Amino acid sequence: MSYVPQDVPYSISPIDFSDGGTAQRLPVVLCLDTSSSMQGEPIEALNTELTGWSRILNNDLQLSSAVDVALVTFGAEGVRAWRGQQAIPSNSTESPFVPGERFTAPKLTAGGVTPMIEALRLAISHVRRYKESLRANGLQYYRPLIFLATDGAPTGPDGHVTSSWREILPELAADREEKRYLLYALGVGDLPPGATEVLASLAPGRNHVLAGLAFRELLQVLSASIDMLKKGKEEDPFAKIFPGQRPAGSP
């Protein structure tokens, strides 16, 4: 597989916490679909919104002082983790997390199949190891957030839709029980048959179908999530931020 195995630790000092300060951290992973179905206008819109998203994040004092951002993409070039604009080699132990005030968006390209579950496993692996690094540096953190955004369904290496995504469900259920992170599964645009079932199964109660690539509005969700986590609450902020959207499993 193209992601770093979960039992491979980060190297001793790949993470510089100095810019992020000693505030309680909130790790956030954007796990983004860059498969061939995103070619043309979709990937251009994603790049535009992601660039705008990063600029707003850089200048938002509340977010930039607490949020650490990582990117994972799946599609073009397989599964890749990004530290800002830098793609991290698949066998690297470098952390992809960047303090919000220093996050810059890469220019993404579209192509290939949809190895969604491999990307999700990589995101989870990085979250787990980042939490270990935070603890080792004496820093506290809120429960990490993982935002999975896709316009398709998981495929195998041959590009055919696969049901192997069901194999990760027990692991995700255990992680929910242990409250290791909050996973949002977001559908973008017109989804193919079966895709909504995948989203609803991956993130029960935290899955939505969005009308577009609303990454700027996603910042509002992060702000709301930070506030809720500080108050010890776990309500889904999407109902207020995206009142016109619907859960993935709804008609």
N, C-alpha and C positions, 0 to 999 in steps of 0.2 A: 504494500500500500504506500501511498505517497505522503502520508502524514507521519509526524514524529511519534513513535510509540509512547504510551503513557508512562512507562517505567524509565524513560530517559530524562534525567533531571536537567534543569538549566545549568549552564556553566556557572562558576563561582560568582562572577560579577558582570553579567550582561545587562543589568538593570540599573539605571541611574535615577535614584529617587530625589536627587537634590532639587531639581526644578519643580517637582510636584509637591515639595514641602512635606510636612509631617501630618497634614490633615488626613482624616479617615478617608481611605480610597474607595472608589467605586469602579471596578473593572467592567468595561463594556466591550463586547465583541460584536461587530457587524459581519455576519456570515452571508455573503452576497453571491447570487447566481450570475455567472458570466458565460453561460453556455451559448450555443449557436442560435437559440431562439431569441437571444438578446441582441443580435446583430442589427446594425442600422440605428434607427431612431431610439429604441430602448436603451442601448448602451450609451448613446450620446446624452440622453436625458439623465441617466444614472450618473455619468461623469459630471455633468453640470450641477446637479443637485448635491452630489457628494462634495464637490469643491465649495459650493456655497455653504453646505453644512459645516465643513471644517473651518471656514472663515468665521462663521457665527460662533462656533465652539471656542475658537481662539480668543474671542472678545467677550465671552460670557463669563464673568468673574465667578459666579456660583459653580458653573460646570467645570471650568478650566482648573479650579482649585481643588477639585475632588475627583474628576473623571479621568481614568486612564483608558485609552482607546486602542483596540487592535482590530485588524481586518483579516478575514479569511475569505477567499474567493474560490468558486468551483465552476469549472467549464474550460475556458481558454487556459492552456498550460496545466491542465489538471487541477489539483487542489493546492492552493498557495496561501501562505500567511504573509502578511505585509506589516512592516514597521514603518508607518507613514508611507512614503513613496518608495520605500525599499522592499523588494520582494526577498523573502528569507528562503534560502535553500531548504529543500525538504528534509535534509539530514542535519540541519542546524539545531543547536540548543539555545539559540538567541531568542530572547523574549520579543514578541511583536508589540507589546504594550508601550504606548507613548503618552505622557501627560497631555491632557486636553489642550493646554496652551501651546503645545508644540506640534500638534497633529496636523499633517498636511496630506491631502488626498492624492493617491496615485491616479494616473490615467489608465483606466481599465480597457481591455479589449475583449471581444466576445468570440466564442468558438468552442467546438468540442461538445462532449456529452455532459450529463448532469450528475456528477458524483456527489450528490447532496449529503448522504449519510457519512461518507468519508470526511467531508468538510466539517460536518457537525461534530464528529469525533475529534477532529483536530482542534476545533474551538474549545471543546470541553477539556481536552488535554492541556491546552495553554492556560485556561482558567484555573485548573487544579494546580498547575505548577507555579502560576503567578501568585496564587494565594500562599503557597509554601514560601515563596520568596519574600512576600510582604511580612509574613510572620517571622521569618529569619532576620528581617531588618527592623523588627520591633514595631511594625506599623499595623494599625487596625484597618478593617475594610467592611464595607456593606456587602450584602449578598450580590455577587456579580450578575450582570444582565447579558444574555445572548439573544441577538435579534437575527433570526434566519429569514431572508427575503428571497423569494423565488417566483418565477413565472411558469414553472413546470413541475414535473414529477421526477423522482429519483430514477436514474438509468444505470445500467451496467456498462462495462467498457465497450460493448457493441452498440450502444445507443438505444437499446430497447428498454422500455419501462420494466422495472424489476420490483418484486415484492419483498426483497431482502431487507428493506427498511424495517420490517417488523422485528428483526433480530435485535435492534437497539432499544426497543420499547421497554423490556425489563430493566435495562440499565438506566434509562431515563426515569422510570417509575421509582427506582431506588434513590436516584439523585433528588427527586422531588421530595421523597420521604425524609431524606437527610437534610433538605433545604440547602443544597450546595450551590445553586444558582437559580435564576429565573429565566426560563426559555420562552421567547415569543416566536411563533411560526407565522410568517406573513406571506400571503399570496398577492402577487402583483398582476393587475390586468386580467385578461381572459385565461383562466387556467384550463389545462386539458382534463379529460375525464379521470377521476380517481385522485387528482391532486389535493382536493379539499379533504378527503379522507386521511391522506398522509399528514397534512398540517394539523388536523384535529387530533390525530393520534399522537403526534410528536409532542404537542403542547396543549393538553386538555385544558380548556378554559382560558387559554392565552393564545388563541389563533384567530387571525382576521384576514379578510380579503380587502385589500386597499384599491382605491380607484386609480391610483397612479403612484409614481415614485416620490412619495411625500417625505423626503428625508429632512426637509426643514421642519416640518411638523413633528417629525420623530424627535427632534430636540425638546419639544414641549413634553413629549412622553418621558424622556430621560429626566427632565426637571421635575415632573410630577412623581416619577419613580423615586428620585432622590429624596424628595420631601416625605413620601410615604414610608420609605425605608427608615428614615430618621425617626419617624413616629411609631415605628414597629408595625406598620400596616402593609398589607399586600394586595390591596384592591387593584384591579386592572384599570390603568388610566386611559385605555383606548376608548372606553365608552364616552368619556368627556372630551378627549382630544379629537377623536374621529367619530362624531355622533352619526354621520351618515354611512359608516361602514358596517360590515356585518361579520359575525364569526364565520370561520371557514366552513363549518359544518351546517350552517343554516341555509334554507332554501333561497 
